[in-house]
Amino acid sequence: MTTTKRIVFIGAAGEMCRVAIERFAKAAGDGGWALELYDIRPELLHDFAAKLSAGTATVGSFDLFDGAALRNAIDSADLVVLGAGPYNRTAEPVMAACIEKKVPYLDLDDDEASTRAALALDAKAKAAGVPILICCGASPGYTNVMTADAARDMDVVERIDICWVTGDEGPVPFGRAVLDHAIRGFAGPCWTWEGGRAVQHQTFLENDVFDVGNSLGDAYRFYECAHPEAVTLPRRWPGADRIRVLGALDPPPTNGIMRGVAVAVQDNKITMDEAIDFVNDLLTDKTGSLKVWRHALSGLWGTIRRGEIGAVEVLKFMATSAAKKHPPFRGTNYVRVSGKRDGQPVVSVRRAPVSGPGTPWTTMASLTGSATAAFMLVAVDQLGEQAGVLAPEDWIDPETFYHALAATGGAPLHQVVEAVVTPSTAVTSRKVVSA
C-alpha cells in the first residue's frame, strides 16, 4: 500500500518556486504525493495546481508570521519547502516551527545573513532529529555540489572560486523581493574566507576574469558578492586559503548600472522602492527615473574608469537598449577549485556547459527551480537519515544530484555539468561526468 507524502510549499506563487513544484511533480511520477501550495496570492495558483502531473495539489493561504497558522499548516507534513522571500525575514520563523513540529525543511535561500542565522539553529535541529536543508537552489545549491565534486580531485583544497552569471530575460519585470536582494548584493560588505578565517570585503570592488566556456567565452569578468557559499563551505574546508563567491549580470554594462543604483541606496540618496522601480523600468523598456539615472551612470562610468569594460562596449549597449533590443539570455554556474594532489598543483573546474535559447536553462528561474526540484527528489528518499542544519555539501552525493537535475531539467546529463581538470592525470579513478 502506497503512503501519501505531504509536501507543503510556502510562497508557492513565486516564479522559482512554481518552476520547482512543476518540475518536481513531473519528475516524481504519478501517485503518492499531496502537494499543498500556500501563498499570500492564492488566486495565482488555482490554474497552475490543476495542471500538475503528479499526485494531488491543493491551494491555500496564511500569514507565515502568524505562528499558530504556520504550525497548523505544516503539522505532520513530510517536507516543508520555503520559497517566500526575503529570507532574512521569512526563513527563521519557518525553520523554528519545523524544528518544533519535527518536520523536515528545505529552502532555496541565497541570503548570506539568513544562512548564518540558520546555522545557529543546528544544535536545536539535531536535538529534535530534524533535517533543515538550506541553500538548495542554483547558487547556492548546485554550485555547492559542484564544489564538493571538484574537491575530490585533490588531497588538499587551497582555493575555491564560485561564480554565477544571469542574463537578460527580455522585457519582463522581476519580483520586488528578488530585486531587493540583488540591489543589496551590489553594495556594502560581504563575508569571505581568507587565510583560514572569515573576513569582510567590500562587495563588487574585488573582481576576476575566468574562462567559463558556455556562450560567455574565455575572459568573463565577475565581481565578489555576498553569498551563502562563502558561509557554509569553510565548515567543510576550514584550511582553505580562500573561499569566495563572484557574480555578474549579462550584458556586462548592467553591472555598473546596478552598482551605481545600489551605492545610492546604501548612501540614502534614493530609496529601495525607487531603485526597484528604476530597475524594473529598464527591464521593461521604459525610460526610468532621471533622478536614479544620475547614480546609475556614475556606477557605469566607474567600471570604464577602472578598466573593467570598454567605452565602445558601453556605447553599443546603450544604443541597443535605446532601440529596445534584448540580447539572447546567457547564464551559467562555474566553480574553480585549486589545490594539490600527491604534492602537485591541481585545478579542477565544474561548470554548466550550456544556457540560453534551445536549452533547459533559459532563465534564472528555470535553473534555480530545476535545481530545487532535484534537491527535493533526492531529499524525499533520504528523510530520516540525517538531522541538523545541512547545506548541500553536507548531505547530497554529486552524481546523484546531477542525475536528478537532468531529470528535473529535462536535459541530457552532458548538459548538466562539465568537468575540466588540469593536469588531466589528476583525475581519480572514479567516473567524471563531462561533455
Secondary structure by P-SEA (a helix, b strand, c coil): cbbbbbbbbcccccaaaaaaaaaaaaaacccccbbbbbcccccccaaaaaaccccbbbbbcccccaaaaaaaaaccccbbbbcccccccccaaaaaaaaaabbbbbbbcccaaaaaaaaaaaaaaaaaccccccccccaaaaaaaaaaaaacccccccbbbbbbbbcccccccccaaaaaaaaaaaccbbbbbcccbbbbccccccccccccccccccbbbbbbbbccccccccccccccccccccccccccaaaaaaaaaaaaaaaccccaaaaaaaaaaaaacccccaaaaaaaaaaaaaaaaaccccaaaaaaaaaaaaaccccccccbbbbbbbbbcccbbbbbbbbccccccccccccaaaaaaaaaaaaaaaaaaccccccccccccccccaaaaaaaaaaaacccccccbbbbbcccccccccccccc
